[in-house]
Amino acid sequence: MNKRNLGHWGILAVVVLGISGVVFSMHELDTQDRQTVRTTSKLHAKQTRQEIAYDALRSNQQRKHKKSALDKKNTGKKNPQFAARFTRNLKAKKFVGTALVVKNNQVVYQRSFGKANAKKHKANHPTSQFLINSIQKSMTGMLVMRAAQAGQLRLTDKLSKYYPQIKGSNQVTLRQMLDMEAGITGDLNPETTLTEPAVYQYASRQAKIKRSKINQFNYQPISYTLLAGILRQVTHESYYQLFYEHLVTPLNLNHTSFAQLKHPGTTIGYSGTVPGNYSQPHVPSAKDMAVQIATGNATMSAGDVFRTERAIIQGTLLKKASGAKQLHKSNSDTAHYAGGLYHLDRLGYFGHGVGDDYEGTFVLSRNGKTGVVLLSNNYYKRGMYPTWSTEDLALNTFRNIMAVKRLS
């Protein structure tokens, strides 16, 4: 081999070694970045968990801890025909969870089915807690209305008053955001677990306003994330403080928590293609639960969902009860979604939430006295919809009980 060839090979060796060094350095940096992300996520998750735990403890000390019919099993002995038919319908859906039916403020049926935690051999029961997902938006809506009545904000305020950095935010109002008609879009999928203030900052960066969608219904959770950020700005309290102070404590919600706390009464979600298979357990990630603040990270029993939605519809948590009608546009014949609730013709309101292998549906009458609540911890939408969804069962059952004066 001549000297020229030796020189070429030498240069090539240096280049290869150089590239290898760069690749190794990039790998090391990538490994360090991933470790930094994990460490930051753990710290943020711990911080948030401690803050929520403090609010939960303070609320627990102030609440009354007395069981009512909404916390107990009821097999429907006083209305056996209805109970037998409803049970058959639930079993036909292979329902796993808790089913509650209330007629004129009287519990007429409450039964639980399947496992809350298969590994620990724990069955579901009336006080089991389920991730309620989007049902939570009705609660956030009530908190916004409460702030409006306190003079801390106005529903006619432009979003730009609170988030001027969002392009086009001077074109939409808080009212439109409550009704999902603000044209706001934006996915919330951060790389790390965020603190509450960081969630709002992140949402404001992700938010985009499509002018063509303004005044059109377009379901986007980010609207309610931003509303929670506004609540923090005007009340100077965290969302979790507000939730415990104005919902959990006054309503004595003893079976309500947040996913981050991992309350012992909270069920495990299960995936699959058919309910009743417990081979695929799933625990929501800390990252997802942090970013779903105000839109779907609360856990509740069926009885607590009914207590809460009844109070929200009746306006008992507001300074002026009439604010509930304003929030939910109860006098409108055309409203579809208002303040976190869907309109069900002129019969009542309903909510539905799906995610992390949970499905929840509630339907309540306009006066809040009659309703159906179905909460399941064994529902994977991609594999089970529509066959195993119980949303239609809840709606149809509600229509049936509203059509008669008395159940038999």
N, C-alpha and C positions, 0 to 999 in steps of 0.2 A: 504494500500500500504506500503510495507516494505521500510526500509532505502535505500537498494540497488537500488530498482526501482526508488525511488525519486532521487537518484544520477544519474541514467541513464537519467531520464527526464530532470534533470538540465543540464547535459552535452549537450543533444540534443537541449535544448533551446538556450544555448550559441552558438552552431554551427549554428543554424538557424538565430539567430540574427547577427552572424558574417557574414554569407553569404549575408543576407539582406543588411548589411552595405556595403559590397563590391559591390553588385549590384547597390545600391544607389549611391555610390561614382563613379562607372563606368558610370552610367547614367549622373551624374553631369559633369564628365569630357567630355563625348560625347557631351553634350549640349554646354559646353564651347568651345569645338573644332569647332562645327558647327558655333557658333557665331563668333569665330575667323576667320573662313573661309569667312563668309559673310562680316565681317568688312574689311578684307584684300582685298577681291574681289572688294568691293565698292571703296576703296582707289586707287587700281590699275586702275580700270575702269575710275575713275575721272582723275587720272594723265595722262593716255593715251589720254583721250578725250581732255584735256586741251592742250596737246602737238600737237595733230592733228589740233585743232581749231586755234592754233597760226599759223601753216603752211598754213592752209586754208585762214586765214585772210590776211596774207602777199601775197599769190598768188592772191587773189581777188583784192587787191589793184594794182597789176601789170598787170592784164589781160584787154583786150578789151571786152566790153560788148555789142556786136552787134549781133543781130539775123541774121541767114542766112536761106536758104531753108531747111537746115538740122534740124532746130528748129521749122518748121511750118507744119501745116496740108497740105496734098496734096492728093486730092481724085482721081487723075489720069485722069483728063479731057482730056489731050492731048493723052492719050492712053487708051480709054474707054474699049476696049475689054479685054486687059490685066487686067485692074483695076477691072472690073466686075468679071472676072474669079478668080483672086487672092482673092478678098473679099469673094466670095462664098466658096473658100477653107478654108479661115480663120474662117468663121462662121461655117463651117462644123466641125471644130475642137473646136468650142465654145471658140475661142481664147480670152483671157483677157490679154491685154498688148498693146505694140506698135509694128507696123510692118513698116519697112522702106525698100524701094528698090531704088537703084541708078544705073543709066546706063550712062557710060562715064562721070562721075562726075556731072550728072544732076539728081536731085531727081525726080523720076517719080511716086512715090507713098509713102505716109506716113499717116497712120491712126492709131488711138488708139481706143481700145475697152474695155468695162467693167469699173470696179471701181478701183481707186487707193486707196481709203479709204471709205469703205461702211458706216461705222459709222458716218463719217463726210460728207457723200454724195458727195464725190469728185470723179470725173471721171478721168480716165487716159487721158493724152494728150501728144503731142510730146516731151515735156520737162520733163515728169515724169521720175524719177530715179528708177532703178531696181537693186537689188543685182545681180552682174554679175558672181559670183562664179568663176569657173575655167577659164573663159575668161581672167581673170586678169593675168594669168601666162604668156601670150604673152607680157604683159607690163613689168613684172619682167624680162623676157628674154631680152628685149630691154635694160633695165637698166644694166644688166650684160654685154651685148655687148658694151655698152657705156663705162663702166669701163675698159673693155679690150682695147678699142681704146685709152683710156687715160693712158694706161700703168700701171693701178692699179692692174690688174690681167691678167692671161692668161687662155684661155679656156683649155689649155693642163695641167694646174696646177692640181696636185693631191688634193683630198679632205683633205688629211692628213696635208697639208700645213696650213690649217685653223682649222681643227678639228682632231688633232692627237689622241685624246682620243677615237675616233670611231674605233673600231676594223675592220681592213681590209680597212681603208680609203686610204691607200697607193696604193690600187688596182684600184681606179676609179678616173676619171677626171671631171672637171666642164662641159666639153662638153657632157659627158655621162649623167650627171645630167640634163642638159638642154633638152636632148632628151629622158629622162625617161628610160635610159638604164644602170644605175649605180648599179642596184641590191639592191638599198636602200629600206628598208621597215620600218614601224614604225607608230603606231597609235598616234594621237595627241588629247588626251582627258584629260587635267589636271583637278584637283579638284577645282582650284581657277582661277580667272581671272588674267592673267599674264601681266606684263609690256613687252615691246618689247624685251629688253635684256634677260629677263627671258624666253621668248618664245624660243629664240635661244638656251639657255642653256638646256631647257627642251627637245627640239628636238634632240640635240646632245646626250642626255642620252637615248632617245627612239630609235634612229636610229640603225638599224642592216643591215649589208650588206651580202646578199646571193650570194656567188660566182657563183652559178649555174645560177643566173639571170643576171649576168653582160653581157652586149652587147645584151640583149633581152629586148624588149619593155615591161615595167611593170609600169603602171601608179600609181605613189605614190606621193601625194602632198608634203610629207616631204622633197623631193629633193629640191623643190622650197623654202621651209621654210629655209633650210640650205643655199641656194644661197642668200637669203635675209640677213641672218646672216653674210655671207662673204662680201656682199656689205657694211654692217655696219662697218666691220673690216677694209676694204681698203679705204673707202671714209670718214669714221668718221662722217657720217651723218645717221640719222634714215631713215628707208624705206619711211616713210611718207614725210620727207623732199625731198628725191630724187624724189618721185612720183609727188609731186607738182612742184618742180623745173624743172624737165626734161620732164614732160608730160602735166600736167594741165595748167601751165602758158604759155609755148610756143605755145600750140595748142588752147588756149583760151577756155578751157573746162568749160563752165559756168553751166553745169548741171551734174557735177561729184562730188562725195563726198565719205565719208566712213560711213559704217553702224553705227559706234560708235557716230557719230555726230548727228544722227537722223535729217537730213536735212528736212525742211518742204516739199520739192519736192519729197521725197522718198516715194514710195508706201508701202502698207502693203501687206504681203504675205498671201495667203489663201490656206488652205488644202482642203481635201475632195476626192471624187471619180470621180466627174464630174466638169469641169470648170463652173464658173458662180454661184456657191454656195458660199456665203460670210459668212456662219455661223461659220466658223472655222478660225478666224484670227490668225496670228502667227508673233511674233516679235523675230528675232534672238537674242540669249542670248549674253551678253557682254563677257562671257567666250569663247564662240565659235568664236565670231568675232575677239577677241584678238589673238587667236591661228591660225586663218586663214589669218594672215598677209601675203601679197605677193601671196596668193593662192586663195583668194575669199572673201574679205571683202569690196571691193569697190562697190559703187553704181553709175550708169551712165544712161543717156538717150540713146535712140537708135542712135540719131545723133552724140553724143559724142563717142559712140562705133565705129561708122563708121569713124569719124575723126581720132581717135586714131589708129585703125587697118590699115587704109590707110597710115598714117605716118610711122607706124612700118614696113609695107611691103615695102614702097618706101625708107625707110632709111633716111627720112628727119630730124629725131631727133638725128642722129648719126654724128660724125665728118666726117666720110667718108660713103656715102650712100651704097657703096659696102658691107659694113659690114652686111647689112640686108640679102644679098644673102648668106653670110657665115653663119650667125646665123640660117637661115631657110633652109640651104642646097638646095637652089633653083635649082641647076644644077643636083641634084640627081634624078634618075628615081625610086629609091627604098625607099627613105625616107618615113617614116610614120608620125612621129611626131618630130619636130625640133624647139627648142627655144620657145616653147609654142604654136606652130601652128601645126595643122594637115594638111597634104598634101591632096588635092582633085585631084587625077590624075595629069594631067599637066595643069588643068584649073585654079587652084588657091589654096587658103588656107581656113581653117575654124576652128572655135572654138566652144565649147559647154560647158555650165555650168549648173549644177542642184544642188539645195540645199535650205533649209529653205523656201520651197514652191515657189521657183522661177525657171524658165527655161530660158536660153538665148542661142541663136545660131547666129553666124555671118558667112558669106561666102563672100570672096572677091577674085577678079581676081588677077592674078600674077602682074599686073601693079597697082593694088589698086584702079582702077577707077570705077569698077562695083561691086556691092555687094548687099546682102540681110541681114538685121538684124531683128531678132524677139526676143523680150524681154517680158516675161510674169511674172506676180505676182500671178498666180493662177494655180500652178502645183505641185502636190504631187506625186513624182515618184512611191512610193509603191502602190498608189491607182489609178494612171492615166496612167502609162506606160503599153503598147506602144500606146494605143488607142488615148490618147489626147496629146501626145508629138508632137511638131511642128518641130523637128530637120529635119526629112525627107522632110517636106514641104519646109523648107528653102533651103535645098540642091537641091531639084528638081526644085524649082523656079529659083534658080541661074543658073542651067544648061539650063533651057529654055530661059532665057534672054541672056545668052551667045551665044546661037545657032542662034540668029537672029541679023541683023544689027540694026533694028529699031522695037520698040514695037508699036503695033497698038491698 
